Amino acid sequence: MSNFIPVNEPLLDGNEKKYLCECIDTGWISSEGPFVQRLEKEFAARVGRRFGIAVANGSVALDAAVAALDLGPGDEVILPTFTIISCAAAIVRAGATPVLVDSESDTWNMDLSQVEQKITSRTRAVMAVHIFGLPVDMDALLAITQPRGIKVIEDAAQMHGQTCRDQPCGSFGDMSTFSFYPNKHITTGEGGIIVTDDEGLAERCRSLRNLCFKPEKRFVHEELGWNFRMSNLQAAVGCAQLERLDTFITRKRQMGCRYDELLVGVPGIQKPLVRTAWAENIYWVYGLVLDDGVPYDAEEAIRRLAAQGIGCRPFFWPMHEQPVFRRMGLFTGESYPVAERLARRGFYLPSGLALTETQIRRVADVTRGVLVS
Ligand SMILES: *Cc1c(COP(=O)(O)O)cnc(C)c1O
């Protein structure tokens, strides 16, 4: 279908090609090339952190963060059930215990009142995940964790360029992680970064990323690491993308605003919140949640929209309902009604940066048609 509107298409019309050519012309294509350090420095500065450690993707950024904090057997880590598998996987792979909380039905972010209820003497960390365009209220979270000495990993994979009470997302807690997958606000194709103000944690992440090679005796290892390195080619694209971040955020906000306008009066849907007391939505994706009165679920809505050339995606499926974790004996008998409902009734419309005004209009028209029929 030639006029199919995909759920995401990135914008690569800045200096991406120029910087990539520099890599080819100079022969610097591995992680040793200069764009990697440039991206680390510029990205860390952008989010107000001292150190940046570029890695292969946003999922392994979480693995490295969990490992750097020495989270392991006996340690409990609180996280939202409504998130991507990468978050819980990093905790489970480290041998630590994931402890879940439900979401708020309006922001779709983790419910902080439940965080407080889930704290035990074994709670070592909270993994906060900002969802879809609005951040978790990080000041409120840190007010809970800091007095108790609980660490915070901020998964800001969907939040480049967002702020929380005017402080950049990615600047909160002990370590923050980002993804540069093509549907994120800035992309390197595949890629991610860990940012922190703690020199020790930064060093650990650098070492873990690079197989824990030692500077003194390269092939003698005290610890097991991974190859999570980012290539200079990827970082070159990242540097070019970072130059455009403000433009991209403006575009995303315009996109959200246009969808809001064009979907006015469409019955049966909950739209994203425009703002909270601590942030304005940046619409990483434009999510919709079907009201209970709508006689079909998100899967059916996605099917109907696809039949008319619109590519949509379902919301996350909650961690407590993942077969892989249930088989491990995790989350037995647990229920999180808000996340369960979001998973079944939520989906998002095409939200990529390359989306045109004409496409937005068509998506809105088709959505209106599907929901009114
Ligand atoms: C995309 C994403 C990740 C994973 O990033 P990858 O680069 O795809 O591995 C992790 N957490 C959140 C919240 C994400 O949206």
Ligand as a Chemical Component Dictionary entry (heavy atoms), coordinates in Angstrom:
data_LIG
# 
_chem_comp.id                   LIG 
_chem_comp.type                 NON-POLYMER 
_chem_comp.pdbx_formal_charge   0 
_chem_comp.three_letter_code    LIG 
# 
loop_
_chem_comp_atom.comp_id 
_chem_comp_atom.atom_id 
_chem_comp_atom.alt_atom_id 
_chem_comp_atom.type_symbol 
_chem_comp_atom.charge 
_chem_comp_atom.model_Cartn_x 
_chem_comp_atom.model_Cartn_y 
_chem_comp_atom.model_Cartn_z 
_chem_comp_atom.pdbx_ordinal 
LIG C1 C1 C 0 12.745 2.294  23.780 1  
LIG C2 C2 C 0 12.792 2.095  25.248 2  
LIG C3 C3 C 0 13.779 1.305  25.861 3  
LIG C4 C4 C 0 14.710 0.406  25.099 4  
LIG O1 O1 O 0 15.509 1.033  24.211 5  
LIG P1 P1 P 0 16.161 0.202  22.978 6  
LIG O2 O2 O 0 17.136 1.164  22.429 7  
LIG O3 O3 O 0 15.050 -0.121 22.035 8  
LIG O4 O4 O 0 16.787 -1.007 23.541 9  
LIG C5 C5 C 0 13.832 1.263  27.239 10 
LIG N1 N1 N 0 12.942 1.935  27.991 11 
LIG C6 C6 C 0 11.954 2.665  27.443 12 
LIG C7 C7 C 0 11.012 3.397  28.339 13 
LIG C8 C8 C 0 11.827 2.762  26.061 14 
LIG O5 O5 O 0 10.850 3.479  25.528 15 
# 
loop_
_chem_comp_bond.comp_id 
_chem_comp_bond.atom_id_1 
_chem_comp_bond.atom_id_2 
_chem_comp_bond.value_order 
_chem_comp_bond.pdbx_ordinal 
LIG C1 C2 SING 1  
LIG C2 C3 SING 2  
LIG C2 C8 DOUB 3  
LIG C3 C4 SING 4  
LIG C3 C5 DOUB 5  
LIG C4 O1 SING 6  
LIG O1 P1 SING 7  
LIG P1 O2 DOUB 8  
LIG P1 O3 SING 9  
LIG P1 O4 SING 10 
LIG C5 N1 SING 11 
LIG N1 C6 DOUB 12 
LIG C6 C7 SING 13 
LIG C6 C8 SING 14 
LIG C8 O5 SING 15 
# 
